[in-house]
Amino acid sequence: MLSQLALYLRLGFHHIADFAGYDHILFVTALAIPYTFRNWKRLAVLVTAFTAAHSITLVVATLRMVAVSPTMVEALIPATIIVTVAMSWRSSSPGQEYAPITLSRYLMASAFGLIHGLGFSTYLRALLGEEERITLPLLAFNVGLEFGQLLILAVVLLAGVVLVPRILSRRRWVLVQVGVTGGLALLLLGQRLFAAR
């Protein structure tokens, strides 16, 4: 039992932190764009709101209580990243230490978490196969995902600590994150729309 839990913890962690499936890394990075390390606690809660929401659709889709086209979900995921980058860009004002984390940000993270959960479910359903007892594997997988997301968040925020203001101004650091994250998300969206044709 413990070995099975450890296995699904690792699988959840590796799935979120996998560079081959970098869409999840991009989303967490997009959430973090307007914030500094000083704001890490509230930002961690924001990421956890995303986790709680994707846990809901991960469970219902894995249990086959809801069925959605995987092709549509795979296209929606980079779209959520692009919208998050745009919202982060809008809330990043020059000279502002960090943007407030408003109710709308929590609602946005939760709504997009529902979409990402549907994406995770395809992967998890393939892993579970015909296993009868899936409650503990689901829980362990979600905990692994959350650890992975918090690690990504820590890396992004610490990169800001190292680079700002020694190498880049706060504004330029935001621009770099918006450009890289938004550009990769647009590329991913184009690839997935082309593959769906």
Secondary structure, DSSP 8 states (H G I E B T S, - for coil): -HHHHHHHHHHHHHHHT-GGGTHHHHHHHHHHTT--GGGHHHHHHHHHHHHHHHHHHHHHHHTTSS---HHHHHHHHHHHHHHHHHHHHHT--TT-S-----HHHHHHHHHHHHHHHHHHHHHHHHHHTT-S--HHHHHHHHHHHHHHHHHHHHHHHHHHHHHTTTTS-HHHHHHHHHHHHHHHHHHHHHHHHHHH-
